[in-house]
Amino acid sequence: MHPAHRGRGHARRMIQLIEAELFEVTAQQMAKRIDPPS
């Protein structure tokens, strides 16, 4: 397999991980906004 090709796949996997973390943080913030602190 071509090294550049493998690097691109790795970068895409890293981007997916970062997007998943961002989505999780955003979901937590939205949940906090919906649930007012008692």
Backbone torsions as a table, in degrees:
resi	resn	phi	psi	omega
1	MET	NA	144.8	-177.6
2	HIS	-71.9	134.9	-177.5
3	PRO	-57.8	-43.1	-179.4
4	ALA	-62.5	-37.1	-179.7
5	HIS	-63.5	-46.0	-178.5
6	ARG	-64.1	-38.4	179.6
7	GLY	-61.9	-39.6	-179.3
8	ARG	-65.1	-41.6	179.2
9	GLY	-62.8	-39.4	-179.9
10	HIS	-65.1	-42.7	-179.9
11	ALA	-61.4	-41.0	-178.9
12	ARG	-63.7	-38.5	-179.7
13	ARG	-65.5	-40.6	179.4
14	MET	-63.5	-41.5	179.6
15	ILE	-61.9	-41.1	179.7
16	GLN	-62.8	-40.1	179.1
17	LEU	-63.7	-44.7	-179.2
18	ILE	-63.7	-42.9	179.9
19	GLU	-62.3	-39.6	-179.8
20	ALA	-63.9	-41.2	179.3
21	GLU	-65.5	-43.2	179.4
22	LEU	-61.1	-42.5	-179.6
23	PHE	-62.2	-40.6	-179.2
24	GLU	-64.6	-45.5	-179.9
25	VAL	-62.4	-43.5	-179.8
26	THR	-62.4	-42.0	-179.9
27	ALA	-63.2	-40.8	179.5
28	GLN	-64.5	-41.8	-179.9
29	GLN	-64.8	-40.5	179.6
30	MET	-65.1	-40.3	179.5
31	ALA	-63.8	-39.6	178.7
32	LYS	-64.4	-38.7	-177.9
33	ARG	-67.7	-38.1	-178.9
34	ILE	-70.3	-44.0	-178.7
35	ASP	-90.7	105.4	178.5
36	PRO	-67.8	137.2	179.3
37	PRO	-62.7	134.4	-177.1
38	SER	-81.8	NA	NA
